[in-house]
Amino acid sequence: MLIILSKSLTVEDYSTVFETAWKTREKGEPAAILHVQDACIIATNDEYCRRLAEGRVKAYALRADCQARGLLEKVGKNVNIIDYREWVKLAMEEHDKIVSWTT
């Protein structure tokens, strides 16, 4: 499952996102979170990035959105910076299910 986040998250919000990703992984399916638009902000949060790594959830952030917000150098080390082409590859080749997360 590829979870696409487009809005900045609070601590309460991201707990629910993690729970969804972890349950997906428990079923034996790959789980990843793609941060676009204002969701790139949470990808700079140390606690959030630590929980991603602990849960073995793959994390991505869209380069153009990070650059537009001046966050490119602040994104967590375990968050992969990708371009639009790589986003399409994630959606078309690597994940059977896609969830657009709105809070």
BATI-642325 format. One record per residue (C-alpha): y, z, x negated; residue in three letters. Coordinates in steps of 0.1 Angstrom, whole numbers, plus 5000, padded with zeros to 4 digits. Layout:
<sites>
YZXALA/...
</sites>
This chain:
<sites>
500050005000MET/503449914988LEU/506150145001ILE/509649995000ILE/512450245000LEU/515950125006SER/517950445013LYS/518650744991SER/516251024997LEU/516551405000THR/513851644987VAL/512551675023GLU/512351295027ASP/510551224995TYR/507851485002SER/506751275032THR/506750955011VAL/504651124985PHE/502151245011GLU/501750895024THR/501250754990ALA/498751024980TRP/496750975012LYS/496550605005THR/495250674970ARG/492650924984GLU/491250635004LYS/490750444972GLY/493650204978GLU/496450134953PRO/499750304961ALA/503150214948ALA/506750274957ILE/509450014952LEU/513050144951HIS/515749894962VAL/519449934972GLN/520450304974ASP/516950424969ALA/517450344932CYS/519450664930ILE/516450884936ILE/514650704908ALA/516950884884THR/515951224896ASN/513751414870ASP/511851614896GLU/511151314917TYR/509951114887CYS/507751404876ARG/506051414910ARG/505451044909LEU/503751074876ALA/501651374887GLU/500451184918GLY/499650874897ARG/501850674921VAL/503150354905LYS/506950334908ALA/509250034906TYR/513049984909ALA/514849654914LEU/516849564884ARG/519749404903ALA/520249714925ASP/520049954896CYS/522649744876GLN/524949724906ALA/524950104909ARG/525350164871GLY/521850334870LEU/519850104848LEU/519950344818GLU/519250654840LYS/516150544858VAL/513050764850GLY/510750644822LYS/507750614845ASN/509650384869VAL/509150014860ASN/512249804863ILE/511449474880ILE/513149154891ASP/512948964924TYR/510048744912ARG/508049054903GLU/508749204937TRP/507248904953VAL/504148934931LYS/503749294941LEU/503949204978ALA/501848894977MET/499248964951GLU/498849334944GLU/499149504978HIS/497549435012ASP/499749665031LYS/503549695030ILE/505649965046VAL/509449955048SER/510450315048TRP/513550415067THR/514750765072THR/
</sites>
